[in-house]
Amino acid sequence: MSNLEISRAERLDIYVIKQYPNFSRSFAVRLIEEGKVIVNGEPQLKAGYKLRKDDQILVNYVEAEQEPIPEIELEVLYEDEDCVVINKPVGLLTHSKGLFNPEPTVSTWLRSRMSAMSGDRAGIVHRLDRATSGVMICAKKPEALGQLQKQFSLRKVKKSYIAVIEGEMAEPEAIIDMPIERNPKKPQTFRVGSNGKSAVTAYKTIKTGNGLSMLELKPTTGRTHQLRVHLENLGHPIYGDTFYAGKAADRLYLHAKSLEITLPNRQRKTFTVPTPEEFEKLFDD
């Protein structure tokens, strides 16, 4: 039965995550939809069910033996005793989604390089979406993690992305300044909205052809899905971004090309990776 105090009108899936901190939200929702979360003696199949103070909750699950997580090799651009910089491939998660997701991630790869840190997100300074490739910096020590994350929060980091979009921008070079908020109709996505947080992206057109354009994007803020939302709102979604109205393709054509940051050893460095070949091939005659 439940052993945590229920907050007023708390969602069932949120309560389950609080009860079992190692669960991802998606796993909690799956348990609920499969009828494995019992409320007052009956399965409650709605993750958004609002709990009452006197509700009794039972979570029925068998903690299966974890499958071994496969080892992976990642391209290392730089490494010292404090941090490591990698070229993340497309398709790789930054960190685990929680229990029962035995797939390799940047975080699982990083564990063998860390000291004094543990957990699914240990050492993760910032994240790239699964579908985005490119430069990522990770910390190997708690002190380094704090120093690096602070630079992101204070906007001391310079980032550059390459994207292929549908169509051509009205201006070859401009600054997009549009606030971004979560989309209440589709909570896993975001949208431009007056009640959102400030989001600013500078762009420059590199080339056009075959109904597409290649852009260099420089965000000065770091909102979730910022580049994808900004471009979709302007009517030029990123090629392959079916999440935000883009045409289906073999991948999301978004790549983190460069990252400029001050390392824990106080050296200011810029790390750059080439634009993937498939980006260029889209513009072949």
DRENDO-1510 file (C-alpha; in Angstrom, 1 decimal, always signed):
<recs>
REC; n; res; u; v; w
REC; 1; MET; +0.0; +0.0; +0.0 .
REC; 2; SER; +1.0; +3.6; -0.3 .
REC; 3; ASN; +3.5; +4.9; +2.2 .
REC; 4; LEU; +4.1; +8.4; +1.0 .
REC; 5; GLU; +1.8; +11.3; +1.8 .
REC; 6; ILE; -0.4; +12.2; -1.1 .
REC; 7; SER; -0.3; +15.9; -2.2 .
REC; 8; ARG; -3.6; +17.5; -2.9 .
REC; 9; ALA; -5.0; +16.5; -6.3 .
REC; 10; GLU; -1.7; +14.8; -7.2 .
REC; 11; ARG; -1.5; +12.9; -10.5 .
REC; 12; LEU; -1.2; +9.1; -10.1 .
REC; 13; ASP; +1.8; +8.8; -12.4 .
REC; 14; ILE; +3.6; +11.6; -10.4 .
REC; 15; TYR; +2.9; +9.7; -7.2 .
REC; 16; VAL; +4.2; +6.5; -8.5 .
REC; 17; ILE; +7.5; +8.2; -9.6 .
REC; 18; LYS; +7.8; +9.7; -6.1 .
REC; 19; GLN; +7.2; +6.2; -4.5 .
REC; 20; TYR; +9.8; +4.6; -6.9 .
REC; 21; PRO; +12.4; +7.2; -7.8 .
REC; 22; ASN; +14.2; +4.9; -10.2 .
REC; 23; PHE; +11.1; +4.7; -12.4 .
REC; 24; SER; +11.0; +6.9; -15.5 .
REC; 25; ARG; +7.7; +8.6; -16.1 .
REC; 26; SER; +7.1; +6.6; -19.2 .
REC; 27; PHE; +7.6; +3.4; -17.3 .
REC; 28; ALA; +5.2; +4.6; -14.5 .
REC; 29; VAL; +2.5; +5.4; -17.2 .
REC; 30; ARG; +3.0; +1.9; -18.7 .
REC; 31; LEU; +2.5; +0.2; -15.3 .
REC; 32; ILE; -0.7; +2.2; -14.9 .
REC; 33; GLU; -2.1; +1.5; -18.3 .
REC; 34; GLU; -1.3; -2.2; -17.9 .
REC; 35; GLY; -3.5; -2.3; -14.7 .
REC; 36; LYS; -0.6; -2.8; -12.3 .
REC; 37; VAL; -1.4; +0.2; -10.1 .
REC; 38; ILE; -4.3; -0.5; -7.8 .
REC; 39; VAL; -6.3; +2.4; -6.2 .
REC; 40; ASN; -8.7; +1.5; -3.5 .
REC; 41; GLY; -8.7; -2.1; -4.5 .
REC; 42; GLU; -9.3; -1.5; -8.3 .
REC; 43; PRO; -6.9; -1.0; -11.2 .
REC; 44; GLN; -6.7; +2.6; -12.2 .
REC; 45; LEU; -5.8; +2.9; -15.8 .
REC; 46; LYS; -5.6; +6.7; -16.1 .
REC; 47; ALA; -2.1; +8.2; -15.4 .
REC; 48; GLY; -3.7; +11.6; -14.9 .
REC; 49; TYR; -6.1; +10.3; -12.2 .
REC; 50; LYS; -6.2; +12.9; -9.4 .
REC; 51; LEU; -5.6; +11.3; -6.1 .
REC; 52; ARG; -7.4; +12.0; -2.8 .
REC; 53; LYS; -5.8; +12.1; +0.6 .
REC; 54; ASP; -7.5; +8.9; +1.7 .
REC; 55; ASP; -6.7; +6.8; -1.4 .
REC; 56; GLN; -4.8; +3.6; -0.9 .
REC; 57; ILE; -2.4; +2.8; -3.7 .
REC; 58; LEU; -0.6; -0.5; -4.5 .
REC; 59; VAL; +1.9; -0.9; -7.2 .
REC; 60; ASN; +2.2; -4.5; -8.5 .
REC; 61; TYR; +5.4; -5.2; -10.3 .
REC; 62; VAL; +8.1; -7.8; -10.2 .
REC; 63; GLU; +11.6; -6.3; -10.1 .
REC; 64; ALA; +13.1; -8.4; -12.9 .
REC; 65; GLU; +16.8; -9.1; -13.1 .
REC; 66; GLN; +18.3; -6.3; -15.1 .
REC; 67; GLU; +19.6; -7.2; -18.6 .
REC; 68; PRO; +23.3; -6.3; -19.1 .
REC; 69; ILE; +23.7; -3.0; -20.8 .
REC; 70; PRO; +25.8; -3.5; -24.0 .
REC; 71; GLU; +29.2; -1.7; -24.1 .
REC; 72; ILE; +29.6; +1.0; -26.8 .
REC; 73; GLU; +32.5; +2.9; -28.2 .
REC; 74; LEU; +32.2; +6.7; -28.7 .
REC; 75; GLU; +34.5; +9.1; -30.5 .
REC; 76; VAL; +36.4; +11.1; -27.9 .
REC; 77; LEU; +37.4; +14.6; -29.0 .
REC; 78; TYR; +39.1; +15.6; -25.7 .
REC; 79; GLU; +39.7; +14.1; -22.2 .
REC; 80; ASP; +41.4; +15.1; -19.0 .
REC; 81; GLU; +41.0; +14.3; -15.3 .
REC; 82; ASP; +37.9; +16.5; -15.0 .
REC; 83; CYS; +35.9; +16.0; -18.2 .
REC; 84; VAL; +35.5; +14.3; -21.5 .
REC; 85; VAL; +34.2; +15.7; -24.8 .
REC; 86; ILE; +32.5; +13.3; -27.3 .
REC; 87; ASN; +30.9; +13.3; -30.7 .
REC; 88; LYS; +27.5; +11.8; -29.9 .
REC; 89; PRO; +26.1; +9.7; -32.7 .
REC; 90; VAL; +22.5; +10.0; -33.8 .
REC; 91; GLY; +20.1; +7.5; -32.1 .
REC; 92; LEU; +21.9; +7.4; -28.8 .
REC; 93; LEU; +20.2; +8.6; -25.6 .
REC; 94; THR; +22.0; +11.0; -23.4 .
REC; 95; HIS; +20.8; +9.3; -20.2 .
REC; 96; SER; +18.5; +6.4; -19.2 .
REC; 97; LYS; +14.8; +6.7; -19.2 .
REC; 98; GLY; +14.7; +4.8; -15.9 .
REC; 99; LEU; +14.3; +1.1; -14.9 .
REC; 100; PHE; +13.8; -1.6; -17.5 .
REC; 101; ASN; +15.4; +0.3; -20.3 .
REC; 102; PRO; +18.6; -1.7; -20.7 .
REC; 103; GLU; +20.0; +0.2; -23.6 .
REC; 104; PRO; +23.4; +2.0; -23.7 .
REC; 105; THR; +23.5; +5.7; -23.3 .
REC; 106; VAL; +26.1; +8.4; -23.0 .
REC; 107; SER; +25.6; +8.1; -19.2 .
REC; 108; THR; +26.3; +4.3; -19.1 .
REC; 109; TRP; +29.4; +4.8; -21.3 .
REC; 110; LEU; +30.6; +7.6; -18.9 .
REC; 111; ARG; +30.4; +5.5; -15.8 .
REC; 112; SER; +33.8; +3.8; -16.2 .
REC; 113; ARG; +35.4; +7.3; -16.5 .
REC; 114; MET; +33.9; +8.9; -13.4 .
REC; 115; SER; +34.9; +9.0; -9.8 .
REC; 116; ALA; +32.7; +9.8; -6.8 .
REC; 117; MET; +29.5; +10.1; -8.9 .
REC; 118; SER; +26.7; +7.6; -9.6 .
REC; 119; GLY; +23.1; +7.5; -10.9 .
REC; 120; ASP; +21.5; +7.6; -14.3 .
REC; 121; ARG; +22.4; +11.2; -15.0 .
REC; 122; ALA; +25.8; +11.4; -13.2 .
REC; 123; GLY; +28.3; +13.5; -15.2 .
REC; 124; ILE; +25.7; +14.8; -17.7 .
REC; 125; VAL; +26.4; +18.5; -18.1 .
REC; 126; HIS; +23.8; +19.1; -20.8 .
REC; 127; ARG; +21.9; +16.9; -23.2 .
REC; 128; LEU; +21.3; +16.3; -26.9 .
REC; 129; ASP; +18.1; +14.7; -28.1 .
REC; 130; ARG; +18.4; +11.1; -29.2 .
REC; 131; ALA; +17.9; +12.2; -32.8 .
REC; 132; THR; +20.6; +14.9; -32.6 .
REC; 133; SER; +24.3; +14.2; -33.2 .
REC; 134; GLY; +27.4; +16.2; -32.3 .
REC; 135; VAL; +29.5; +17.7; -29.6 .
REC; 136; MET; +28.8; +17.0; -26.0 .
REC; 137; ILE; +30.8; +17.7; -22.8 .
REC; 138; CYS; +30.5; +15.4; -19.8 .
REC; 139; ALA; +32.0; +15.7; -16.3 .
REC; 140; LYS; +34.1; +13.1; -14.5 .
REC; 141; LYS; +34.0; +14.7; -11.0 .
REC; 142; PRO; +31.3; +16.4; -9.0 .
REC; 143; GLU; +33.3; +19.7; -8.8 .
REC; 144; ALA; +33.7; +19.7; -12.6 .
REC; 145; LEU; +30.0; +19.0; -13.1 .
REC; 146; GLY; +29.0; +22.1; -11.1 .
REC; 147; GLN; +31.5; +24.3; -12.8 .
REC; 148; LEU; +30.4; +23.3; -16.3 .
REC; 149; GLN; +26.7; +23.4; -15.6 .
REC; 150; LYS; +27.0; +26.9; -14.2 .
REC; 151; GLN; +28.4; +28.1; -17.5 .
REC; 152; PHE; +25.4; +26.8; -19.3 .
REC; 153; SER; +23.0; +28.4; -16.8 .
REC; 154; LEU; +24.8; +31.7; -17.1 .
REC; 155; ARG; +24.9; +31.5; -20.9 .
REC; 156; LYS; +28.7; +31.5; -21.0 .
REC; 157; VAL; +28.8; +28.6; -23.5 .
REC; 158; LYS; +28.8; +29.3; -27.2 .
REC; 159; LYS; +27.1; +26.6; -29.3 .
REC; 160; SER; +26.7; +26.2; -33.0 .
REC; 161; TYR; +24.4; +23.7; -34.8 .
REC; 162; ILE; +23.9; +22.7; -38.5 .
REC; 163; ALA; +20.4; +22.0; -39.6 .
REC; 164; VAL; +18.7; +21.2; -42.9 .
REC; 165; ILE; +15.3; +22.8; -43.1 .
REC; 166; GLU; +12.4; +22.6; -45.6 .
REC; 167; GLY; +12.2; +25.6; -47.9 .
REC; 168; GLU; +14.0; +28.8; -47.6 .
REC; 169; MET; +14.0; +31.4; -44.9 .
REC; 170; ALA; +12.5; +34.8; -45.7 .
REC; 171; GLU; +15.9; +36.4; -44.7 .
REC; 172; PRO; +19.2; +34.7; -45.3 .
REC; 173; GLU; +20.4; +35.8; -41.8 .
REC; 174; ALA; +18.4; +36.9; -38.8 .
REC; 175; ILE; +17.7; +36.5; -35.0 .
REC; 176; ILE; +14.6; +34.5; -33.9 .
REC; 177; ASP; +13.3; +35.8; -30.6 .
REC; 178; MET; +10.2; +33.9; -29.6 .
REC; 179; PRO; +9.3; +32.6; -26.1 .
REC; 180; ILE; +8.8; +28.8; -25.8 .
REC; 181; GLU; +6.3; +27.0; -23.5 .
REC; 182; ARG; +5.1; +23.4; -23.1 .
REC; 183; ASN; +2.3; +22.4; -25.4 .
REC; 184; PRO; -0.6; +21.5; -23.0 .
REC; 185; LYS; -2.4; +19.6; -25.8 .
REC; 186; LYS; +0.7; +17.4; -26.4 .
REC; 187; PRO; +2.8; +17.5; -23.2 .
REC; 188; GLN; +5.9; +15.9; -24.8 .
REC; 189; THR; +6.2; +18.8; -27.2 .
REC; 190; PHE; +6.8; +22.6; -26.9 .
REC; 191; ARG; +5.5; +25.6; -28.8 .
REC; 192; VAL; +6.0; +29.3; -29.3 .
REC; 193; GLY; +3.7; +31.0; -26.8 .
REC; 194; SER; +3.4; +34.4; -25.0 .
REC; 195; ASN; +3.5; +32.7; -21.6 .
REC; 196; GLY; +6.7; +30.9; -22.4 .
REC; 197; LYS; +10.3; +31.4; -21.4 .
REC; 198; SER; +12.6; +33.6; -23.4 .
REC; 199; ALA; +14.3; +31.8; -26.3 .
REC; 200; VAL; +16.7; +33.4; -28.8 .
REC; 201; THR; +18.3; +31.8; -31.9 .
REC; 202; ALA; +20.5; +33.4; -34.5 .
REC; 203; TYR; +20.7; +31.8; -37.9 .
REC; 204; LYS; +22.6; +32.1; -41.1 .
REC; 205; THR; +21.8; +30.3; -44.4 .
REC; 206; ILE; +24.8; +28.3; -45.7 .
REC; 207; LYS; +23.3; +26.9; -48.9 .
REC; 208; THR; +19.9; +26.1; -50.6 .
REC; 209; GLY; +18.8; +23.6; -53.2 .
REC; 210; ASN; +16.4; +20.7; -53.9 .
REC; 211; GLY; +13.7; +22.5; -51.8 .
REC; 212; LEU; +15.9; +22.6; -48.7 .
REC; 213; SER; +18.2; +25.0; -46.9 .
REC; 214; MET; +21.2; +24.3; -44.7 .
REC; 215; LEU; +21.5; +26.7; -41.8 .
REC; 216; GLU; +24.0; +27.5; -39.1 .
REC; 217; LEU; +22.1; +28.0; -35.8 .
REC; 218; LYS; +23.5; +29.7; -32.7 .
REC; 219; PRO; +21.1; +29.6; -29.7 .
REC; 220; THR; +21.9; +32.0; -26.9 .
REC; 221; THR; +19.3; +30.2; -24.7 .
REC; 222; GLY; +18.9; +26.5; -24.1 .
REC; 223; ARG; +15.2; +25.7; -24.0 .
REC; 224; THR; +14.1; +22.1; -24.7 .
REC; 225; HIS; +13.6; +21.6; -28.5 .
REC; 226; GLN; +14.3; +25.3; -29.0 .
REC; 227; LEU; +15.7; +25.1; -32.5 .
REC; 228; ARG; +13.1; +22.6; -33.6 .
REC; 229; VAL; +10.2; +24.7; -32.3 .
REC; 230; HIS; +11.5; +28.0; -33.7 .
REC; 231; LEU; +11.9; +26.7; -37.2 .
REC; 232; GLU; +8.6; +24.8; -37.2 .
REC; 233; ASN; +6.9; +28.0; -36.0 .
REC; 234; LEU; +8.4; +29.9; -39.0 .
REC; 235; GLY; +7.0; +27.3; -41.4 .
REC; 236; HIS; +10.4; +25.7; -42.1 .
REC; 237; PRO; +10.6; +22.6; -39.9 .
REC; 238; ILE; +13.9; +20.6; -39.7 .
REC; 239; TYR; +14.0; +17.9; -42.4 .
REC; 240; GLY; +13.1; +14.6; -40.7 .
REC; 241; ASP; +11.5; +16.2; -37.7 .
REC; 242; THR; +8.1; +14.5; -37.8 .
REC; 243; PHE; +7.6; +15.5; -34.1 .
REC; 244; TYR; +7.4; +19.1; -35.3 .
REC; 245; ALA; +5.6; +18.9; -38.7 .
REC; 246; GLY; +8.7; +18.0; -40.7 .
REC; 247; LYS; +8.8; +15.4; -43.5 .
REC; 248; ALA; +9.9; +11.9; -42.7 .
REC; 249; ALA; +13.6; +11.2; -43.5 .
REC; 250; ASP; +16.4; +8.8; -42.6 .
REC; 251; ARG; +17.3; +10.9; -39.5 .
REC; 252; LEU; +16.7; +14.3; -37.9 .
REC; 253; TYR; +18.9; +16.7; -39.8 .
REC; 254; LEU; +20.2; +18.6; -36.8 .
REC; 255; HIS; +23.8; +18.4; -35.7 .
REC; 256; ALA; +25.7; +20.1; -32.8 .
REC; 257; LYS; +28.8; +21.2; -34.7 .
REC; 258; SER; +30.8; +23.2; -32.1 .
REC; 259; LEU; +30.9; +24.0; -28.4 .
REC; 260; GLU; +33.1; +26.7; -26.8 .
REC; 261; ILE; +33.5; +26.5; -23.1 .
REC; 262; THR; +35.9; +27.1; -20.2 .
REC; 263; LEU; +37.2; +23.8; -18.8 .
REC; 264; PRO; +37.6; +23.2; -15.1 .
REC; 265; ASN; +41.4; +23.7; -15.7 .
REC; 266; ARG; +40.5; +27.3; -16.7 .
REC; 267; GLN; +41.4; +26.8; -20.4 .
REC; 268; ARG; +38.9; +28.2; -22.9 .
REC; 269; LYS; +38.5; +25.7; -25.7 .
REC; 270; THR; +36.3; +25.2; -28.8 .
REC; 271; PHE; +35.5; +21.7; -29.9 .
REC; 272; THR; +34.3; +21.1; -33.4 .
REC; 273; VAL; +33.1; +18.1; -35.4 .
REC; 274; PRO; +32.5; +17.9; -39.2 .
REC; 275; THR; +29.0; +18.1; -40.6 .
REC; 276; PRO; +27.8; +14.6; -41.4 .
REC; 277; GLU; +28.1; +13.5; -45.0 .
REC; 278; GLU; +24.4; +12.8; -45.3 .
REC; 279; PHE; +23.7; +16.5; -44.8 .
REC; 280; GLU; +25.8; +17.5; -47.8 .
REC; 281; LYS; +24.4; +14.7; -50.0 .
REC; 282; LEU; +20.9; +16.3; -49.8 .
REC; 283; PHE; +22.2; +19.2; -51.9 .
REC; 284; ASP; +23.8; +17.0; -54.6 .
REC; 285; ASP; +22.4; +17.6; -58.1 .
</recs>
